[in-house]
Amino acid sequence: MGVRRAVEMVLDAPGKHKTPIYTFGPLIHNPQVLNLLREKEISTLNHIPECGTGTVLIRAHGIPPYIKQDLKKAGYEIIDATCPRVIKVQTIIRKHAKKDHVSIIIGDKNHPEVVGLLGYSEGKGFVVDNMADLESLPCFDRAIIVAQTTQNIFFFEEVKKWVGQRFPHYKIFDTICDSTAKRQAEVQNLADSVDAVIVVGGYNSGNTKRLAEISKMTGKPTYHIETESDIDIDALAKVKNVGITAGASTPNWMIKKIYRTLEAIPFKKKKGWQSIVYSIQRLLLLTNIYVAVGAGSLCYACIKIQGIAQNLPHVLISVLYVQSMHILNNLTGTKADRYNDPDRSSFYDKNKILLAVLAFTAGGFGLIIAYSVGLIPFLILLGMSITGLSYNLRLIPNRFTTHKSIRIRDIPGSKTALIAMAWAVVTSLLPRLSVSENIHLSTIIIFVWSLSLVFVRTAFFDILDMQGDRIIGKETIPILLGERRTLRMLKAILIANLGILILSSAFQLISGLGFILAVCPAFILVMLTAHERGYMLPGIRLEFLVESNFIMAGVAAFIWSVV
C-alpha cells in the first residue's frame, strides 16, 4: 500500500505542484520504476543545496526529521509520501525518545527506512540486524524494540523471544507491516504447493531478497529476477507448477509481464495441438478479430431476442465496426500498452501499416453495408466512426485554449462509457431502426443489457490496466473510484442486469430467450469473483474467457432459434 501510494503521488505531481519534481533519494528499490520516472522528467535529489526550487517528494521509506527541515529551508515544496505504517513506527520512537527511552531498531543498518527511523531517536538509537549485535548491547533501564516494516518476521520472532527472556522490562512493538508479514508467511505456503518459486523485484530491494531467502529455506528452486528477460526458460520448461511472488516495490505491470511469459513457455517449448490453439488464441486477441466476432455474436443475440428477421447485415456491421475501432484504439494507445500489454504493444509496432489498412478497410465496408440497410443506420454509424477516429485527436489547438481537456480521451472515464455505448448502438439499436423508426420497450431492455455487459467487460480490463493508465495520465473509472469500489459497482450492475433480464422474460416483455441469455452476466460475475480471489490472473486465458462471453450469447441465441 505504501509503495503504491508513493508511486501514485509522484505520478500525479506534474501539473499539480511546482516544477521541477524530485524524489529525495530513489523513490523505491525498483530500476524499472526509476527509469519510468526519469522518462517523465522526475529526478532524484541526493544532496540538499543551499537554495533550490521546485517540489521534493519524500519517498515511502521516510527520512529523518532534520532533512525535512533542511529541504524546507532550501525553498522546496514538500510532498510527504512516507508510508503510513512507517509514520507509525516514527511516532513510537519519537514518543519514547522524549521519555528518555533507548530505541533498538531491528533492521538493515543502511536501509533508507532505518536511517529515517534512527533520526527520531534523538541520538538514543541502535540498529541491530543479527543476534550477535543484539547480545552485545548493554542493558538499558528503559528501552523499546521496534522493527523495520519489511523485516524478516521469523528473525523478529527470535528477537522477541530472546528479549522476553533476558530483558522483560523492554517494551516490544510489532511494527512489521501486515502485508509484509502476510507475504512472507504466504511464500512458505506457496513453496509447499509448487515445484519452483519466482520472486520478482529489484536486486537491491531488502524485502524482495528476504522473500527469496524464505523460499530457498523451504528447499524449492527459487529464482530472484527483475524482468522477464531474467527468466531461465530452460530450467522452468521442465517444471509443472510455478509460484510467483513479488517484493513490495514491484509494480503490477512487471508481475503481469512475468506471468504472461511463464504462461507461454509450455506452448513455445512443446509442439502439438495445445501450442497451435495457444498461437491461434493469441493472434485472434492481438488482431481484435475475436472481440469483433464477439460483437457480431452479441448483435445476433440482440436481433433474435427482439424478433427481427434480418440479421446478417447487422451482424457484419457490428463485426466490421468493432474490428475497425478497436484496432485504431490500439494503434493510438501503444503508450499504455507498453505497461499494460507489452506483447500487444510490440505486435502493433511491428505491424502498424498492415493493421491500419485492415482497420480502415473494415470501417469502410461497415459503412457501405450500413448504407445498404438504410440512411438512418448509415448516418448513426458514420457519426460514431468520426467520434471514434477523433478520440485521441486534439479537437482544439493549444493556442486557442488553456483548458486541460482538449481531446475526448481527456474526459475522465470516457473510454469505458463510449465503448459500451457504441457497442450497444450497433448490436441492439441499429437493427431495430433498420426495420422501424419506433423504439419498443423490448429494444430499450436489450439496449441496457448489451450496454451493461460491454461496460462491465471494458471496466474490468481497465482495472487490470490501472497502473499503466495512471502512468500515461489516463483517468479511467477504476482510477477515479478505486479498484474495490469499481468492482463493487460492476457486480451490482451485473446483478441488476441478471434480474432485469429474468423479470422481463417472466413478464413476457421480451422472448423466453432472455432466460437463457441470463447466463452471460452470471458468467462475468463468476470471472470477476475468481479474479478478485486470486484464481484468475491477468493473461491470455483470462482475456479470452471474458471475450468468449459474447460468443456464448450468440451460440445460445442460435441454439434457441433452431430448437
BELZI-V734733 format. One record per residue. N is the residue number from 1. PSI is psi in whole degrees, -180 to 180 (* if undefined). OMEGA is omega as a letter, one per 40 degrees, with the letter a starting at -180 (none if undefined). D_FIRST is the distance of its C-alpha to the first C-alpha in Angstrom with 1 decimal. Layout:
# BELZI-V734733
n->{N,N}
psi->{PSI,PSI}
omega->{OMEGA,OMEGA}
d_first->{D_FIRST,D_FIRST}
This chain:
# BELZI-V734733
n->{1,2,3,4,5,6,7,8,9,10,11,12,13,14,15,16,17,18,19,20,21,22,23,24,25,26,27,28,29,30,31,32,33,34,35,36,37,38,39,40,41,42,43,44,45,46,47,48,49,50,51,52,53,54,55,56,57,58,59,60,61,62,63,64,65,66,67,68,69,70,71,72,73,74,75,76,77,78,79,80,81,82,83,84,85,86,87,88,89,90,91,92,93,94,95,96,97,98,99,100,101,102,103,104,105,106,107,108,109,110,111,112,113,114,115,116,117,118,119,120,121,122,123,124,125,126,127,128,129,130,131,132,133,134,135,136,137,138,139,140,141,142,143,144,145,146,147,148,149,150,151,152,153,154,155,156,157,158,159,160,161,162,163,164,165,166,167,168,169,170,171,172,173,174,175,176,177,178,179,180,181,182,183,184,185,186,187,188,189,190,191,192,193,194,195,196,197,198,199,200,201,202,203,204,205,206,207,208,209,210,211,212,213,214,215,216,217,218,219,220,221,222,223,224,225,226,227,228,229,230,231,232,233,234,235,236,237,238,239,240,241,242,243,244,245,246,247,248,249,250,251,252,253,254,255,256,257,258,259,260,261,262,263,264,265,266,267,268,269,270,271,272,273,274,275,276,277,278,279,280,281,282,283,284,285,286,287,288,289,290,291,292,293,294,295,296,297,298,299,300,301,302,303,304,305,306,307,308,309,310,311,312,313,314,315,316,317,318,319,320,321,322,323,324,325,326,327,328,329,330,331,332,333,334,335,336,337,338,339,340,341,342,343,344,345,346,347,348,349,350,351,352,353,354,355,356,357,358,359,360,361,362,363,364,365,366,367,368,369,370,371,372,373,374,375,376,377,378,379,380,381,382,383,384,385,386,387,388,389,390,391,392,393,394,395,396,397,398,399,400,401,402,403,404,405,406,407,408,409,410,411,412,413,414,415,416,417,418,419,420,421,422,423,424,425,426,427,428,429,430,431,432,433,434,435,436,437,438,439,440,441,442,443,444,445,446,447,448,449,450,451,452,453,454,455,456,457,458,459,460,461,462,463,464,465,466,467,468,469,470,471,472,473,474,475,476,477,478,479,480,481,482,483,484,485,486,487,488,489,490,491,492,493,494,495,496,497,498,499,500,501,502,503,504,505,506,507,508,509,510,511,512,513,514,515,516,517,518,519,520,521,522,523,524,525,526,527,528,529,530,531,532,533,534,535,536,537,538,539,540,541,542,543,544,545,546,547,548,549,550,551,552,553,554,555,556,557,558,559,560,561,562,563}
psi->{-46,-41,-47,-42,-44,-43,-44,-39,-41,-33,-29,-11,-45,132,-18,-25,165,139,159,160,133,159,142,103,170,132,-50,168,66,112,-36,-41,-40,-38,-40,-44,-38,-39,-32,15,36,113,168,128,116,-23,146,117,169,-36,130,170,153,-157,136,126,124,124,172,-28,-22,170,162,150,-32,-29,-39,-42,-41,-37,-42,-42,-33,-14,11,145,138,131,117,105,21,133,133,-30,-31,-40,-37,-43,-42,-42,-41,-46,-46,-44,-44,-26,-37,-22,16,32,145,138,121,113,120,107,-178,125,-36,6,137,-37,-43,-41,-42,-43,-41,-31,-16,0,-2,40,4,48,148,142,132,130,8,162,-32,-44,-38,-43,-25,-12,147,169,131,148,-42,126,153,152,122,165,146,138,-20,23,158,120,-30,-38,-40,-35,-38,-41,-47,-40,-44,-46,-41,-33,-38,-42,70,-15,-9,143,130,130,126,94,7,130,136,-34,-34,-46,-44,-43,-39,-38,-39,-32,-30,-47,-38,-47,-33,-23,2,173,-19,156,135,127,118,129,168,142,-20,1,118,-47,-30,-42,-36,-39,-42,-40,-46,-41,-42,-32,-24,-13,-3,144,126,134,114,115,158,-43,172,-25,-16,-6,130,89,-40,-41,-39,-15,-25,-4,137,-48,127,131,142,130,170,152,165,-27,8,120,156,-36,-29,-41,-40,-41,-44,-46,-44,-38,-45,-38,-33,-16,-49,-32,-25,-32,-34,144,145,-171,-34,-41,-39,-45,-43,-44,-40,-44,-49,-45,-43,-37,-42,-37,-4,14,-39,-42,-32,-43,-36,-39,-41,-39,-41,-40,-43,-43,-40,-38,-45,-39,-23,-8,28,133,-49,123,-33,-48,-39,-34,-44,-41,-45,-46,-49,-40,-49,-40,-48,-51,-38,-36,-46,-38,-41,-36,-35,-1,28,-23,-46,-38,-22,-33,-41,-41,78,-30,-45,-42,-44,-41,-42,-31,-39,-30,28,-39,-49,-42,-37,-43,-44,-42,-48,-33,-47,-44,-41,-46,-35,-42,-38,-46,-39,-40,-36,-24,-39,159,-42,-48,-38,-46,-39,-46,-37,-44,-41,-38,-42,-41,-43,-42,-31,5,-43,2,150,118,-33,124,149,-35,-13,-3,151,1,142,-45,91,5,152,-38,-18,-13,120,130,8,-37,-50,-45,-43,-39,-46,-42,-43,-45,-45,-38,-50,-28,-30,-35,-46,-43,-39,-43,-21,-19,-18,144,-9,131,117,164,-37,-35,-41,-43,-46,-34,-45,-40,-50,-46,-48,-36,-46,-37,-46,-44,-47,-41,-34,-44,-33,-35,-43,-26,18,-46,-44,-40,-39,-38,-42,1,18,124,86,171,-45,-33,-36,-42,-24,154,-46,-45,-37,-43,-41,-41,-44,-39,-41,-41,-43,-40,-41,-41,-46,-45,-44,-42,-46,-44,-39,-39,-39,-37,13,30,-27,172,172,-12,-25,-34,-41,-41,-11,-15,-25,-55,-33,-40,-46,-35,-40,-42,-45,-45,-41,-41,-42,-33,3,10,-22,111,151,126,-173,-38,-46,-46,-42,-41,-43,-45,-27,-16,-38,-37,-41,-38,-43,-42,-42,-42,-38,-46,-43,-41,-33,-43,*}
omega->{a,i,a,i,a,i,i,a,a,i,i,a,a,a,a,a,a,i,e,a,i,i,i,a,i,a,i,a,i,a,a,i,i,i,i,a,i,i,i,i,i,a,i,i,a,a,a,i,i,a,a,i,a,a,i,i,i,a,a,a,a,i,i,a,a,i,i,i,i,i,i,i,a,i,a,i,a,i,a,i,i,i,i,a,i,i,i,i,i,a,i,a,a,a,a,i,i,i,i,i,i,i,i,a,i,a,i,a,a,a,a,i,a,i,i,a,a,a,a,a,i,i,a,a,i,i,a,i,i,a,a,i,i,a,a,a,i,i,a,i,i,a,i,i,i,a,i,a,i,a,i,a,a,i,a,i,i,i,a,i,a,a,i,a,a,a,a,i,i,i,a,i,i,a,i,a,a,i,i,i,i,a,i,i,a,a,i,i,i,a,a,a,a,a,i,a,i,i,a,i,a,i,i,a,a,a,i,i,i,i,i,i,a,i,a,i,i,a,i,i,a,a,i,a,i,a,a,i,i,a,i,a,a,a,a,a,a,a,a,a,i,i,i,i,a,i,a,a,a,a,a,a,i,i,i,i,i,a,a,i,i,a,a,a,a,a,i,a,a,i,a,a,a,i,i,i,i,a,i,i,a,a,i,i,a,a,a,i,a,i,i,i,i,i,i,i,i,i,i,i,i,i,a,a,i,i,i,a,a,a,a,a,a,i,i,i,a,a,a,a,a,i,a,a,a,i,i,i,i,i,a,a,a,i,i,a,i,i,a,a,a,i,i,i,i,a,a,i,a,a,a,a,i,a,i,i,i,a,a,i,i,i,i,i,i,i,i,i,i,i,i,a,a,a,a,i,a,a,i,a,i,i,i,i,i,i,i,i,a,a,a,a,i,a,i,i,a,a,a,a,i,a,a,a,i,i,i,a,i,i,a,i,a,a,a,a,a,i,i,i,a,i,a,a,a,a,a,a,a,i,i,a,i,a,a,i,i,i,a,i,i,i,i,i,a,i,i,i,i,a,a,i,a,i,a,i,a,i,i,i,i,i,i,a,a,a,i,i,i,a,a,i,i,a,i,a,i,i,a,a,a,a,a,a,i,i,i,i,a,i,i,i,a,i,i,i,i,a,a,a,a,a,i,i,a,i,i,i,i,a,a,i,i,i,a,a,i,i,a,i,i,a,i,i,i,i,i,a,i,i,a,a,i,a,a,a,a,a,a,a,a,i,a,i,a,i,a,i,a,i,i,i,i,i,i,i,i,i,i,a,i,a,none}
d_first->{0.0,3.8,5.6,5.2,6.0,8.6,10.0,10.5,12.1,14.4,15.4,16.3,18.2,21.4,23.8,22.2,22.8,25.7,26.1,25.9,22.1,21.1,18.2,19.4,19.5,17.6,14.2,12.8,15.0,15.5,18.9,18.4,15.7,18.1,21.0,19.5,19.0,22.6,23.8,22.4,24.3,21.3,22.7,21.8,23.6,24.6,27.4,28.1,31.4,33.8,33.2,30.5,29.4,26.3,22.7,20.5,16.7,15.6,12.9,9.7,12.3,14.4,18.2,21.3,22.6,25.8,24.2,22.5,26.0,27.7,25.5,26.6,30.1,30.2,29.6,26.0,23.8,20.5,17.0,14.8,11.2,11.0,7.8,9.0,9.4,11.4,13.3,14.2,15.9,17.5,19.0,20.3,22.0,23.5,24.8,26.6,27.8,29.7,31.3,32.4,30.2,29.5,25.9,25.5,22.2,21.6,20.0,21.0,23.5,22.7,18.9,17.7,15.5,18.6,20.9,18.9,19.1,22.8,23.5,23.0,25.5,28.6,30.2,30.0,27.3,27.5,25.1,25.8,24.8,27.6,30.0,32.9,31.4,30.4,34.0,35.5,34.1,36.7,36.6,35.2,36.4,33.0,29.7,26.1,24.0,20.2,18.0,15.7,12.2,12.5,16.2,18.2,18.4,22.0,23.2,21.7,23.6,26.7,26.3,26.1,29.1,31.1,30.4,31.3,34.6,35.5,34.1,33.3,33.4,30.1,27.1,24.2,20.6,18.1,15.1,13.5,9.9,10.4,8.3,10.4,13.4,13.2,12.8,15.7,17.7,17.2,18.4,21.6,22.2,21.5,24.0,26.5,26.6,26.8,29.3,26.9,23.3,21.5,18.6,17.1,15.8,17.4,20.5,19.6,16.1,16.7,14.2,15.4,18.9,18.4,17.4,20.6,22.6,21.8,22.7,25.9,26.8,27.3,29.9,28.5,28.7,25.3,24.6,21.9,21.8,20.2,21.6,23.8,26.9,26.3,26.8,30.0,31.4,34.7,33.1,30.8,33.6,35.2,32.1,31.9,28.3,25.4,21.9,18.9,15.8,13.5,11.9,8.3,9.8,11.6,11.4,12.3,15.7,16.6,16.0,18.1,20.8,21.0,21.4,24.0,25.9,26.1,27.0,30.0,31.3,33.6,35.1,35.8,37.3,39.5,42.1,43.1,42.4,38.7,38.3,40.3,38.4,35.1,36.6,38.0,34.7,33.0,35.8,36.0,32.3,32.4,35.6,34.4,37.7,36.0,34.2,37.5,39.4,36.8,37.7,41.3,40.9,39.1,42.0,44.5,43.0,43.1,46.7,47.8,46.3,48.0,51.3,51.8,54.4,53.5,50.2,50.5,50.4,47.3,45.5,46.3,45.2,41.8,41.4,42.6,40.7,37.3,38.1,39.0,36.1,33.3,34.8,35.1,31.5,30.4,32.9,31.5,27.8,27.6,25.1,22.3,23.8,23.5,19.7,19.9,23.1,24.7,27.6,28.6,28.3,30.6,33.0,33.3,33.9,36.7,38.3,37.8,41.5,42.3,39.4,40.4,43.9,42.8,40.7,43.6,46.2,44.3,43.8,47.5,48.8,46.6,48.2,51.7,51.2,49.9,53.0,55.3,53.7,54.3,53.8,51.2,48.8,49.5,48.7,45.5,44.3,45.4,43.4,40.3,40.9,41.3,38.1,36.3,37.9,37.0,33.3,32.2,35.2,35.6,37.7,38.7,39.2,37.2,40.4,41.1,37.8,35.1,32.9,29.6,30.2,33.1,32.2,31.7,28.4,27.1,27.4,23.9,23.8,27.4,27.0,26.1,28.8,31.5,31.1,31.4,34.3,36.1,36.0,37.2,40.1,41.4,41.0,42.4,43.9,46.0,47.8,48.9,50.0,52.1,54.3,54.2,53.2,52.5,48.9,49.2,46.8,46.1,44.9,42.5,41.1,40.7,39.3,36.5,36.0,35.7,33.6,31.0,30.9,30.3,27.8,25.7,26.1,25.2,22.1,20.9,21.3,19.5,16.4,16.8,17.3,14.6,13.4,17.0,18.2,15.8,17.1,20.7,20.2,21.0,20.0,20.0,19.8,16.3,15.0,17.1,16.4,12.9,12.8,13.6,16.3,17.8,18.2,19.8,22.0,23.1,24.0,26.0,27.8,28.7,30.1,32.1,33.3,34.4,36.2,37.9,39.2,40.6,42.2,43.7,45.3,46.5,48.2,49.5,47.9,47.0,48.5,47.7,45.6,42.7,42.5,42.0,39.5,37.3,36.0,34.0,31.5,31.4,30.7,27.7,26.4,26.6,24.8,21.8,21.6,22.1,19.2,16.9,17.9,17.6,21.3,21.6,19.7,20.1,23.4,27.1,27.7,25.2,26.3,29.9,29.6,28.1,30.9,33.5,33.1,35.4,37.8,37.9,38.9,41.8,43.0,43.0,45.0,47.5,48.1,48.6,51.1,53.0,53.3}
